[in-house]
Amino acid sequence: MKNCSWEKIEAFRSMSEFNRFVVWIERQLEKGECIEIIDDVDSTMPLQSRKLRCLSCDQIWLLSFPDPGYSKGSWGPL
C-alpha cells in the first residue's frame, strides 16, 4: 500500500464544483482506482452520501452531498 493521492475537501464552494467532483469520482470508479461501498439503505430515501475505498491505500473516504442552506458538502477520509 502507498499513501493516498486524494485530498480532503472541507466544503465545496458551489454546486458546480461538487458536480465536477462527482464526474471525477465516477472516472476513478471506471478506471478501477476505487470501489464504492454500498450500505444497506432505504432506496426510497434520497442519496446523501457515498463511501469509496481507495485501492492504492485501502482507506475509506466519505462524499457528503451538499444540502443547500445547511451544508456545502465535503470529501474526506473516515
N, C-alpha and C positions, 0 to 999 in steps of 0.2 A: 504494500500500500504506500501511497505517496500523499503529500499534502494536497488538499483540495484547492482547485483554482477558482472556485466560486467565491463571490464576495457578498457579504451581508448587506442588505438594504433595509435601513431603519424605517423608511417611509417612502412610498412612491410619490413623486412630485405632481403627477397628473394621471388621469385615466389612460391617456395615450402612452405614457411611459410604461404603465402596467401592461397594457395590451401588447406593446413591443416586447416586453419581458416574457409574456406568455408565449409569443411566437418563438422567441429564443429557446425557452424551455422545451417546447414541442420539438424543435430541431435537435436538442440534446437527446430527447427520448428516441427520435427517429434514428439517430446515429449510434444508439446503444451506449451512450455515455452515462445514462442513469436509468433507473426504473421507478415507476410510480407505485407507491404503496396505497392500496385501496382498502380503506376501512369499511367495515360493515355499517353503512349508514342508510337512513331512510331515503329512498330515491325520490320521494315527493318533496323533500326539503331542498332549497337551493344550495348549490355548492358554495361554501365559504372559505375553503382552504384545500390545499393539496400537499401531500407528503411525497418527497422524492429521495431516493437513495443514490448518492454519487458513487459510481462503480470504481472510480480511481482511489477514493479514500474510505469508502464504506460508511460515510456519515449520512445521517438522515437530515433533510432540510424541509422547512415548512414555508409554503407560499400562502400567506393570508391575503384574501381578496379585500380590496377597498370597500368600505361601506360609507358612501357619501354622507357627510355630516357627523360621522362618528370616528372613522378610521381611514387612514390613507393606504392601508395595506402594507405588508412587509415581506421580507425574504431572509431567512436565517437558519442556522443550524439548531437542532433540538438538543 
